[in-house]
Amino acid sequence: MKRIHVVSFDVPYPPNYGGVFAVYQLLQFLKECNVNVVLHVFTYNKRQISPELNVLCEKIITYKRNTGLWSQLSILPYIVRSRRHPDLRRNLIADDEPVLFEGVHTCYWLKDVAKVKANVFVRAHNIEADYYRFLAKYESELTKRIFFSIEAYRLRFFEKKILKLALKVFCFTQKDAEMLSHYGVRTVVSNPFFSSMRIQVNKGNGRGILIHGNLAINDTVQSIRLILQHFKDYPEIKMIIAGRNPADELINYLVGFPQVQLIINPDDAQLPELIQDAHIHLCHTNIEAGFKMRLMSLLQYGKFIVCNEKFCTEPLLKQALYIENDLAKWPALVKTLLGKDFEPIDIEHRSNVVNTLNGTRGIGILIEEIFGKNTKCENK
């Protein structure tokens, strides 16, 4: 039986935001491929180990994340230094099994582990330096903007220095792979799609429009404001906005839009229902960085998806979306789609796109690079 150490930056259940959704999907696929997983996970924000994770993993080891000012006082990125638990190093070098660091966040001990083991890998969800640079650009609060700017600088230096020590770095997009390759990093494109992913969209007509995401991020809030500005003259178009931890500023802003229903912190059962029930999903971002994991659940369960070009950086995937950069044209597009059923041919087209992405650059590529091409998966 094959075995691997997976180091996660957060508890990957419930999979209710993009990063942990990617980790949880990976654990599911490793289980299908009969790979035993020793999951090393950093705990904070009151997220607890659940029975769902115990089913997928042979063993789970937790480490307390060292948040606070002391972890800020360093040339290392805060997201890295706050995950520097010494027990993690000891546990990773205790055997000869491969190690997969999920995200640059978890790579504090990569250099030490790579000195002992050759089979050390990283899965880079995006270029973190770019992501934090964009967060700084669109952040309105001064203290947060300063933090994001400093973190972006520290991450640029760290990513250039540390990622080249891994045997391979798996990237979600071709663009990220090419950028890291310029730093001497050995990259492989392996997107988060996997072979047993099934499109489970209800055909026909859904109920209204859904916007969902992390409402604590300023980019999400700004995008919602931009969208609603273009729909303010269309009170007949009903919308639901759902997401985590909205600021009072957003809650107060939405009072001026009686056609909008706000659902705060939807639970694990509610969000999938909202995605399946909605007829149209509106997605917008100002941050052109990495792969938006929100697309995974929308493609699997949602009907029509309208977004701007920055929201989707995968060329093939754009065939399954309605791309429109001019928000002034969104109301007319939405009205057109509200009058259309999501037909079986739409479901088939989306399945073909997803299957093509999985077959060419899915998680299966990661499994083959780590364990060899003869690795058998139940649903492959």
C-alpha positions as CSV (number, residue, x, y, z in Angstrom):
1,M,0.0,0.0,0.0
2,K,1.4,3.4,-1.0
3,R,1.7,6.1,1.7
4,I,2.2,9.9,1.7
5,H,2.6,12.7,4.2
6,V,0.3,15.7,3.3
7,V,0.9,18.9,5.1
8,S,-2.2,21.2,5.2
9,F,-2.3,24.9,6.2
10,D,-5.7,24.5,7.8
11,V,-8.2,21.8,8.8
12,P,-9.7,20.8,5.4
13,Y,-13.2,20.0,6.7
14,P,-15.7,21.5,6.3
15,P,-14.5,22.4,2.7
16,N,-16.2,25.8,2.9
17,Y,-13.5,28.0,1.3
18,G,-11.3,27.6,-1.8
19,G,-8.0,26.5,-0.3
20,V,-9.4,23.8,2.0
21,F,-11.8,22.6,-0.7
22,A,-8.7,21.8,-2.8
23,V,-7.1,19.9,0.0
24,Y,-10.2,17.9,0.8
25,Q,-10.7,17.0,-2.9
26,L,-7.1,15.7,-3.0
27,L,-7.6,13.6,0.1
28,Q,-10.7,12.0,-1.5
29,F,-8.8,11.2,-4.7
30,L,-5.8,9.7,-2.7
31,K,-8.3,7.5,-1.0
32,E,-9.7,6.3,-4.3
33,C,-6.1,5.6,-5.4
34,N,-5.6,3.4,-2.4
35,V,-2.9,5.7,-1.0
36,N,-2.7,5.9,2.8
37,V,-2.4,9.5,4.0
38,V,-0.7,10.8,7.1
39,L,-2.3,14.3,7.3
40,H,-0.4,17.0,9.2
41,V,-2.6,19.9,9.8
42,F,-2.3,23.3,11.5
43,T,-5.2,24.3,13.7
44,Y,-6.6,27.7,14.4
45,N,-9.9,29.6,14.0
46,K,-11.7,26.9,16.0
47,R,-11.8,24.4,13.1
48,Q,-11.8,20.8,14.5
49,I,-10.8,17.4,13.1
50,S,-14.0,15.7,12.0
51,P,-15.0,12.1,11.3
52,E,-15.1,12.9,7.6
53,L,-11.3,13.4,7.7
54,N,-10.7,10.3,9.8
55,V,-12.3,8.2,7.1
56,L,-9.9,9.6,4.4
57,C,-6.7,9.4,6.4
58,E,-4.7,6.7,8.1
59,K,-3.5,9.1,10.7
60,I,-4.0,12.8,11.5
61,I,-1.4,14.9,13.4
62,T,-2.3,18.4,14.5
63,Y,-0.1,21.4,15.2
64,K,-1.1,24.7,16.8
65,R,-0.4,27.6,14.5
66,N,1.7,30.4,16.2
67,T,-0.4,33.4,15.3
68,G,0.3,36.9,16.8
69,L,2.9,39.6,16.7
70,W,5.9,37.4,17.4
71,S,5.4,35.6,14.1
72,Q,5.2,38.9,12.3
73,L,8.7,40.0,13.4
74,S,10.7,38.2,10.7
75,I,11.9,38.5,7.1
76,L,9.9,35.3,6.5
77,P,6.2,35.6,5.4
78,Y,3.8,35.6,8.3
79,I,1.7,32.8,6.7
80,V,4.9,30.6,6.7
81,R,6.6,31.5,10.0
82,S,3.3,31.1,12.0
83,R,3.4,27.4,10.8
84,R,6.9,26.5,12.1
85,H,6.1,23.9,14.6
86,P,9.3,21.8,15.4
87,D,7.3,18.5,15.8
88,L,6.3,18.7,12.1
89,R,10.0,18.5,11.0
90,R,10.6,15.5,13.2
91,N,7.5,13.7,12.0
92,L,8.2,14.3,8.3
93,I,11.8,13.0,8.4
94,A,11.0,9.9,10.5
95,D,10.4,7.7,7.5
96,D,11.1,7.5,3.7
97,E,7.6,8.2,2.5
98,P,7.0,11.1,0.1
99,V,5.9,14.5,1.4
100,L,3.4,16.9,-0.2
101,F,3.3,20.4,1.2
102,E,-0.1,22.0,0.4
103,G,0.6,25.7,-0.4
104,V,3.7,27.7,0.3
105,H,2.2,28.5,3.7
106,T,3.3,25.0,5.0
107,C,6.9,25.2,3.6
108,Y,8.8,26.4,6.7
109,W,10.5,23.0,7.0
110,L,10.9,22.2,3.3
111,K,14.6,22.9,3.2
112,D,15.3,20.6,6.2
113,V,13.1,17.8,4.9
114,A,14.6,18.1,1.4
115,K,18.1,17.5,2.9
116,V,16.9,14.1,4.2
117,K,14.4,13.1,1.5
118,A,14.5,13.3,-2.3
119,N,10.7,12.8,-2.7
120,V,9.5,16.2,-1.5
121,F,6.7,18.0,-3.4
122,V,4.7,21.2,-3.1
123,R,1.3,22.0,-4.5
124,A,1.2,25.7,-5.1
125,H,-2.5,26.8,-5.2
126,N,-1.4,30.2,-6.7
127,I,1.6,32.6,-6.7
128,E,1.1,33.8,-3.2
129,A,3.2,36.9,-3.7
130,D,1.0,38.1,-6.5
131,Y,-2.2,37.3,-4.5
132,Y,-1.1,39.4,-1.6
133,R,0.0,42.2,-3.9
134,F,-3.5,42.3,-5.4
135,L,-5.0,42.2,-1.9
136,A,-2.9,45.2,-1.0
137,K,-4.0,47.0,-4.1
138,Y,-7.7,46.7,-3.5
139,E,-7.7,47.0,0.3
140,S,-9.2,50.2,1.7
141,E,-8.1,49.8,5.3
142,L,-4.6,51.2,5.8
143,T,-3.2,48.7,8.4
144,K,-4.4,45.7,6.3
145,R,-2.9,47.3,3.1
146,I,0.4,47.8,4.8
147,F,0.4,44.1,6.0
148,F,-0.5,42.8,2.6
149,S,2.2,44.8,0.9
150,I,4.9,43.6,3.4
151,E,3.7,40.0,3.1
152,A,3.8,40.2,-0.7
153,Y,7.4,41.4,-0.6
154,R,8.4,38.6,1.9
155,L,6.6,36.0,-0.2
156,R,8.3,37.0,-3.4
157,F,11.7,36.4,-1.8
158,F,10.6,33.2,-0.1
159,E,9.0,31.6,-3.1
160,K,12.0,32.3,-5.3
161,K,14.4,30.8,-2.7
162,I,12.5,27.8,-1.3
163,L,10.3,26.2,-4.0
164,K,13.3,25.2,-6.1
165,L,14.3,22.8,-3.4
166,A,11.3,20.6,-4.0
167,L,11.6,17.7,-6.5
168,K,8.5,19.0,-8.2
169,V,6.0,21.9,-7.7
170,F,2.5,21.2,-8.9
171,C,0.6,24.3,-10.2
172,F,-3.1,24.7,-10.9
173,T,-2.5,26.8,-14.0
174,Q,0.0,27.0,-16.9
175,K,0.6,30.7,-16.2
176,D,1.7,30.0,-12.6
177,A,3.9,27.1,-13.8
178,E,5.7,29.3,-16.3
179,M,6.3,32.1,-13.7
180,L,7.8,29.7,-11.2
181,S,9.9,28.0,-13.9
182,H,11.7,31.4,-14.4
183,Y,12.9,31.0,-10.8
184,G,14.4,27.6,-11.5
185,V,11.5,25.7,-10.0
186,R,10.7,22.3,-11.5
187,T,7.0,22.7,-12.2
188,V,4.1,20.4,-13.4
189,V,0.6,21.6,-14.3
190,S,-1.9,19.7,-12.2
191,N,-5.3,21.3,-11.8
192,P,-7.7,20.3,-9.0
193,F,-10.0,18.3,-11.4
194,F,-10.2,14.6,-10.7
195,S,-11.6,11.6,-12.6
196,S,-14.5,10.8,-10.2
197,M,-15.8,14.3,-10.3
198,R,-19.4,14.2,-11.7
199,I,-21.5,17.1,-12.9
200,Q,-24.6,17.0,-10.7
201,V,-26.6,20.0,-12.2
202,N,-30.3,19.9,-12.1
203,K,-31.7,20.5,-15.6
204,G,-34.4,23.0,-16.2
205,N,-34.9,26.4,-14.6
206,G,-33.5,27.4,-11.2
207,R,-34.5,30.1,-8.7
208,G,-32.9,33.5,-9.2
209,I,-29.3,34.6,-8.9
210,L,-26.6,33.7,-6.4
211,I,-23.3,35.5,-5.5
212,H,-21.2,33.6,-3.0
213,G,-17.7,33.9,-1.6
214,N,-15.7,35.0,1.4
215,L,-17.4,38.3,2.3
216,A,-14.5,39.2,4.6
217,I,-12.2,39.8,1.7
218,N,-12.3,43.4,0.3
219,D,-12.0,42.2,-3.3
220,T,-15.3,40.2,-2.9
221,V,-17.0,43.2,-1.3
222,Q,-15.8,45.6,-4.1
223,S,-17.0,43.1,-6.7
224,I,-20.4,42.9,-5.1
225,R,-20.7,46.7,-5.0
226,L,-19.7,46.9,-8.7
227,I,-22.3,44.3,-9.7
228,L,-25.1,45.8,-7.7
229,Q,-24.4,49.3,-9.1
230,H,-25.3,47.9,-12.5
231,F,-28.4,46.1,-11.3
232,K,-29.9,48.9,-9.1
233,D,-32.4,49.8,-11.9
234,Y,-33.6,46.2,-12.1
235,P,-35.5,45.6,-8.8
236,E,-37.3,42.7,-10.4
237,I,-34.1,40.6,-10.6
238,K,-33.9,38.9,-7.2
239,M,-30.5,37.9,-5.8
240,I,-29.0,36.0,-2.9
241,I,-25.6,36.9,-1.5
242,A,-24.1,34.2,0.7
243,G,-20.7,33.9,2.4
244,R,-18.6,34.1,5.4
245,N,-18.1,36.9,7.9
246,P,-19.4,40.0,6.1
247,A,-18.3,43.3,7.5
248,D,-20.9,45.7,8.9
249,E,-20.1,48.0,6.0
250,L,-21.4,45.4,3.5
251,I,-24.4,44.6,5.6
252,N,-25.3,48.3,5.8
253,Y,-24.7,48.8,2.0
254,L,-27.1,45.9,1.1
255,V,-29.9,47.6,3.0
256,G,-30.3,49.8,0.0
257,F,-31.1,46.8,-2.3
258,P,-34.4,45.2,-1.1
259,Q,-34.1,42.7,-4.0
260,V,-31.0,41.2,-2.4
261,Q,-31.2,38.6,0.4
262,L,-28.1,38.2,2.5
263,I,-27.3,34.8,4.0
264,I,-24.5,34.9,6.5
265,N,-22.2,31.9,7.1
266,P,-24.3,29.3,5.4
267,D,-23.6,25.8,6.8
268,D,-22.3,22.8,5.0
269,A,-25.7,21.6,3.9
270,Q,-27.1,25.0,3.0
271,L,-24.5,26.3,0.6
272,P,-24.6,23.3,-1.8
273,E,-28.4,23.6,-1.9
274,L,-28.1,27.3,-2.7
275,I,-25.7,26.5,-5.5
276,Q,-27.9,23.8,-7.0
277,D,-31.1,25.9,-6.7
278,A,-29.8,29.1,-8.3
279,H,-30.3,29.6,-12.0
280,I,-27.4,32.0,-12.5
281,H,-24.1,32.5,-10.6
282,L,-22.4,35.8,-10.8
283,C,-18.7,35.8,-10.2
284,H,-16.3,38.8,-10.4
285,T,-12.9,39.6,-9.2
286,N,-10.2,42.2,-9.6
287,I,-7.5,39.8,-8.6
288,E,-6.0,37.9,-11.6
289,A,-4.0,35.3,-9.6
290,G,-4.3,31.5,-9.4
291,F,-7.3,29.2,-9.9
292,K,-10.5,30.3,-8.2
293,M,-11.5,27.1,-6.3
294,R,-15.1,28.5,-6.1
295,L,-15.4,27.4,-9.7
296,M,-15.1,23.8,-8.8
297,S,-18.4,23.6,-6.8
298,L,-20.1,25.9,-9.4
299,L,-19.1,23.7,-12.3
300,Q,-20.2,20.6,-10.4
301,Y,-23.5,21.8,-9.0
302,G,-24.4,25.1,-10.6
303,K,-26.3,26.1,-13.7
304,F,-25.3,29.2,-15.7
305,I,-22.1,30.9,-14.6
306,V,-21.4,34.6,-15.6
307,C,-18.0,36.0,-14.8
308,N,-15.3,38.4,-15.9
309,E,-12.1,37.2,-17.6
310,K,-9.9,37.6,-14.5
311,F,-12.1,35.2,-12.6
312,C,-11.1,32.3,-14.9
313,T,-7.5,31.9,-16.1
314,E,-7.9,28.5,-17.6
315,P,-8.6,28.9,-21.4
316,L,-10.4,25.6,-21.9
317,L,-12.6,26.2,-18.9
318,K,-13.9,29.4,-20.4
319,Q,-15.9,27.3,-22.9
320,A,-18.2,26.4,-20.0
321,L,-18.8,29.9,-18.8
322,Y,-20.4,33.2,-20.0
323,I,-17.4,35.6,-20.0
324,E,-18.3,39.3,-20.1
325,N,-15.9,42.0,-18.8
326,D,-18.3,44.9,-19.3
327,L,-20.5,44.8,-16.2
328,A,-22.9,47.2,-18.0
329,K,-23.9,44.3,-20.2
330,W,-24.6,41.9,-17.3
331,P,-28.2,42.8,-16.7
332,A,-29.2,42.1,-20.3
333,L,-27.2,38.8,-20.3
334,V,-28.8,37.8,-17.0
335,K,-32.3,38.5,-18.4
336,T,-31.6,36.3,-21.4
337,L,-30.3,33.5,-19.2
338,L,-33.3,33.7,-16.9
339,G,-35.5,32.9,-19.8
340,K,-33.5,29.8,-20.7
341,D,-33.6,26.3,-19.3
342,F,-30.3,24.5,-18.4
343,E,-30.7,21.7,-20.9
344,P,-29.1,18.2,-21.0
345,I,-26.9,19.4,-23.8
346,D,-25.5,22.1,-21.5
347,I,-24.7,19.4,-18.9
348,E,-23.0,17.3,-21.5
349,H,-20.9,20.2,-22.8
350,R,-19.8,21.0,-19.2
351,S,-19.0,17.4,-18.5
352,N,-16.8,17.2,-21.7
353,V,-14.9,20.3,-20.7
354,V,-14.3,19.1,-17.1
355,N,-13.3,15.6,-18.4
356,T,-10.9,17.0,-20.9
357,L,-9.2,19.1,-18.1
358,N,-9.0,16.1,-15.9
359,G,-7.6,13.9,-18.6
360,T,-4.9,16.3,-19.6
361,R,-3.9,18.1,-16.4
362,G,-6.0,16.8,-13.5
363,I,-5.0,15.5,-10.0
364,G,-4.1,12.2,-11.7
365,I,-1.0,13.9,-13.0
366,L,0.1,14.6,-9.4
367,I,-0.5,10.9,-8.5
368,E,1.6,9.7,-11.4
369,E,4.5,12.1,-10.7
370,I,4.7,11.0,-7.1
371,F,3.9,7.3,-7.3
372,G,4.4,6.3,-11.0
373,K,2.1,5.8,-13.9
374,N,1.0,2.3,-12.8
375,T,-1.0,3.7,-9.8
376,K,-4.5,2.4,-10.0
377,C,-7.5,4.4,-8.8
378,E,-11.0,3.1,-8.3
379,N,-12.7,5.6,-10.5
380,K,-9.9,6.5,-12.9
